[in-house]
Amino acid sequence: MSGRQRNWEALSFQIVMTAIAVLALILIVSPSLVVVIVSFTSGFSLKFPPQGYSTRWYVELWNAWQLQFAARNSVVVAMSSTALSIVLGVAAALAISRSKALTAKLLDSLFMSPLVLPALAFGLAALMFFSLIGLPISLLTLVIGHTIVCVPYVVRNTVAALAQLEPTLLESSAILGASRLYTFRRIVLPLIRPGIISGAFIAFMSSFDNVPVSLFLADARTEVLPIKLWAILEGSLDVRVAAVSGVIVVLTLIGLVCAETLGGLSRSFGKSSS
């Protein structure tokens, strides 16, 4: 095979992969972009393209107390679930990351099981379990349900970060007389921080945007934002739904930038993939 033919094949491969990547990017970004554009409509219904543009529906959000109440519940549940997921996920990752015992593999499978089970089936099972033990539906049950679903993200990202940790650093720390707690606080934790931050960010977004579990574990007093938006869309094409979605898109982008700044997520994922 001549060098010119090899170069042509490499160039063709790059062109094809670039085209696929651009197409995938368009398919991912287009729905969010359409929602953001529609949120600036001056009309009274969801229609694309808008006949006119206005920020009136964003102003309307200041007086939408029901949406604000649901958003507050979503933030409280997401923050609580993320905090618990960090504590449980990091502890689990430390226990199973370097162990080759059968129990560690079983625990790893157990922590990953919420990602395998159908979300609706888990939500129904959680509702039946809480009813069986006499625990009423509340923000507490929502936090528990969301935590179970979110822990796997923290575990998996933290395990990936721990896999990059040099064992010699821990051995040197132990030889110098440092305790396990001191070693974790001064050596392990700073090095695995990007993995923890990435897992926490994914866990927060997964909890905030969760529908199946919230559908079974929320009531009128604990209604969360995704369920509220769903209920609004079932009854009418309220443009405020698009405005809320636009706010969520912007806040998510800000969160991504902050997570990248604090944890260097792209560098962390690049190391783990290599």
ABEGO torsion letter per residue (X at the ends): XBAAAAAAAAAAAAAAAAAAAAAAAAAAAAAAAAAAAAAABABABBBOBBABBBAAAAAAAAABAAAAAAAAAAAAAAAAAAAAAAAAAAAAAAAAAABABAAAAAAAAAAAAAAABBAAAAAAAAAAAAAAAGBBBBAAAAAAAAAAAAAAAAAAAAAAAAAABBAAAAAAAAAAGBBAAAAAAAAAAAAAAAAAAAAAAAAAAAAAABAAAAAAABBAAABBAAAAAAAAAAABBBAAAAAAAAAAAAAAAAAAAAAAAAAGAAAAAAAAAX
